[in-house]
Amino acid sequence: MDKITEKLAHLNPKFVNEIAQHASTLQVPQGSEILREGQYVKVIPVVLEGLIKVFTRYEDKELLLYYIQPKESCIMSFSANMNNEPSKVFAIAEEDSEVLLLPGQKLQEWQQQYTDVHQLFFQQYNLRYAELLSTIQHLLFDKMDKRVYDYLKEKVRLTEKNPIKLTHRKIADELGTAREVISRMMKKLENEGKVSQNQEGIKVF
């Protein structure tokens, strides 16, 4: 209860109390799947601690859509629940995380009672919309070396770690390209003095 109150302190105390009564918390180990494409969404996650990655997949390729940080939720899950539609995305724990699970049925009731539901979810639509537009712009207009460098800088910001432990395969998966392409781009960035690579991971400058 204390952690829920702390993380949701920006919301109406009565609404937070309702959440504490009806929601549950879940410890999610790093790498665990929280949501998969085609799954009907019965609970909507709000991240209390950690980091959740949301992505889409086509055949054997993935494309990173956005990350969910503490105090944030998954808009795609919220939308799927509200419309009773299967999920169009996957979500996994990028690191060990603690997630608050809001029951979808109660959330629909809360919309009628608390304007804070809009604050908790609808304001994030603007954020995710902007992030998705940025992803599209990167795909269409940026060269791959810039995409990789921007991706690495964002990883450092989100994880607050530098160097970061990442394989070329993981970077390739999240950017929707081949590992060989990432290896070439990393070598180029290293030659330009923007990154260094060693046993400790990738250091971004």
C-alpha positions in Angstrom: 0.0 0.0 0.0 2.8 2.4 0.9 4.5 2.0 -2.4 1.3 2.3 -4.4 0.5 5.5 -2.5 4.0 6.8 -3.1 4.0 6.1 -6.8 0.5 7.3 -7.4 0.7 10.3 -5.1 -0.3 12.6 -8.0 -3.8 11.0 -8.1 -6.9 11.6 -6.0 -6.4 9.7 -2.7 -9.8 8.1 -2.9 -8.9 6.7 -6.4 -5.6 5.5 -5.0 -7.4 3.8 -2.2 -9.7 2.1 -4.7 -6.7 0.9 -6.6 -5.0 -0.5 -3.5 -8.2 -2.4 -2.6 -8.8 -4.0 -6.0 -5.4 -4.2 -7.8 -2.6 -6.7 -7.2 1.1 -6.4 -7.5 3.4 -8.7 -9.4 7.2 -9.2 -9.3 8.3 -9.7 -12.9 11.9 -11.1 -13.5 13.9 -9.6 -16.3 13.1 -11.1 -19.6 9.6 -12.4 -18.6 6.7 -11.9 -21.0 3.9 -9.7 -19.6 1.8 -9.4 -22.7 1.8 -11.1 -26.1 0.1 -10.4 -29.5 -3.4 -11.9 -29.8 -3.9 -12.1 -26.0 -7.1 -10.5 -24.6 -6.2 -8.0 -21.9 -7.9 -8.5 -18.5 -5.5 -6.5 -16.4 -3.7 -3.3 -17.2 -0.1 -2.9 -15.9 1.2 0.2 -14.1 5.0 0.0 -13.5 6.0 0.7 -9.9 9.7 -0.3 -10.3 11.8 -1.3 -13.2 11.3 -1.0 -17.0 9.0 -2.7 -19.5 9.6 -2.9 -23.2 6.7 -2.8 -25.7 7.4 -4.0 -29.2 5.8 -5.5 -32.3 7.0 -8.4 -34.3 6.7 -9.4 -37.9 8.0 -12.9 -39.0 11.4 -13.0 -37.3 11.9 -9.3 -36.8 11.0 -7.1 -33.9 10.5 -3.3 -33.7 10.8 -1.4 -30.5 7.8 0.8 -29.9 8.4 2.4 -26.5 9.4 1.7 -22.9 7.1 1.9 -19.8 8.8 3.6 -16.9 7.7 3.8 -13.2 4.4 5.6 -12.8 3.5 4.8 -16.4 1.2 2.3 -18.0 0.8 0.6 -21.4 -1.6 2.5 -23.6 -1.9 -0.3 -26.0 -3.1 -2.6 -23.2 -5.5 0.0 -22.0 -6.9 0.4 -25.5 -7.2 -3.3 -26.1 -9.1 -3.7 -22.8 -11.5 -0.8 -23.4 -12.4 -2.1 -26.9 -12.3 -5.8 -25.9 -9.8 -6.5 -28.6 -6.8 -8.8 -28.7 -3.4 -7.1 -28.1 -1.4 -6.0 -31.1 1.9 -5.8 -29.2 4.2 -7.8 -27.0 5.5 -6.5 -23.6 8.4 -8.0 -21.6 10.4 -6.9 -18.6 13.6 -5.2 -19.7 14.8 -5.5 -16.1 13.5 -6.9 -12.8 10.2 -5.0 -12.3 7.3 -4.6 -10.0 4.0 -4.1 -11.7 0.6 -3.0 -10.4 -2.2 -4.9 -12.2 -5.4 -2.9 -12.5 -8.5 -5.1 -13.2 -9.9 -4.0 -16.6 -13.5 -4.3 -15.5 -13.0 -2.0 -12.5 -11.1 0.4 -14.6 -14.1 0.9 -16.9 -16.2 1.6 -13.8 -13.6 4.0 -12.5 -13.8 6.0 -15.6 -17.3 7.1 -14.6 -16.3 8.0 -11.1 -12.8 9.5 -11.2 -11.4 12.0 -13.6 -8.0 10.8 -12.5 -8.3 7.9 -14.9 -7.8 10.5 -17.7 -4.7 11.7 -15.9 -3.4 8.2 -15.5 -4.0 7.0 -19.1 -5.2 9.5 -21.6 -2.4 12.0 -21.0 0.1 9.3 -22.0 -1.5 9.0 -25.4 0.2 12.2 -26.4 3.5 10.9 -25.1 3.2 7.5 -26.9 1.9 9.2 -30.1 5.0 11.4 -30.2 7.3 8.5 -29.5 5.7 6.4 -32.3 6.0 9.4 -34.7 9.6 9.7 -33.7 10.1 6.0 -34.4 8.6 6.3 -37.9 10.7 9.4 -38.6 13.9 7.5 -37.6 12.9 4.6 -39.9 12.2 6.8 -42.9 14.8 9.5 -42.6 17.7 8.7 -40.4 20.8 6.8 -41.4 21.3 3.6 -39.4 24.3 4.8 -37.5 22.3 7.7 -36.1 19.4 5.4 -35.2 21.8 3.1 -33.3 23.5 6.0 -31.5 20.2 7.6 -30.5 19.0 4.2 -29.3 22.1 3.7 -27.2 21.8 7.2 -25.6 18.2 6.5 -24.8 19.1 3.2 -23.2 21.7 4.9 -21.0 19.0 7.5 -20.0 16.4 4.9 -19.1 18.6 2.5 -17.3 20.9 5.1 -15.7 23.8 2.8 -16.6 26.9 3.5 -18.7 28.4 1.2 -19.9 25.3 -0.9 -20.7 25.2 -4.6 -21.3 23.8 -5.2 -24.8 24.6 -7.6 -27.5 24.6 -6.7 -31.2 21.8 -9.2 -31.7 19.6 -7.5 -29.1 20.2 -4.1 -30.7 19.4 -5.5 -34.1 16.2 -7.1 -32.8 14.9 -3.9 -31.3 15.8 -1.8 -34.3 14.3 -4.3 -36.8 17.5 -5.0 -38.7 20.3 -7.6 -39.1 23.0 -8.3 -36.5 25.7 -7.8 -39.2 24.4 -4.3 -39.9 24.6 -3.4 -36.2 28.1 -4.7 -36.0 29.2 -2.5 -38.9 27.4 0.5 -37.4 29.0 -0.1 -34.0 32.4 -0.2 -35.5 31.7 3.0 -37.3 30.5 4.7 -34.1 33.6 3.4 -32.3 35.9 4.8 -34.9 34.1 8.2 -34.5 34.7 8.1 -30.8 31.0 8.0 -29.9 31.1 4.5 -28.2 33.6 2.0 -26.9 33.1 -1.7 -26.5 34.7 -4.1 -24.0 33.9 -6.9 -21.6 32.0 -4.4 -19.4 29.6 -3.5 -22.2 29.1 -0.6 -24.4 30.1 2.9 -23.2 28.3 5.8 -24.8 30.0 9.2 -25.1 
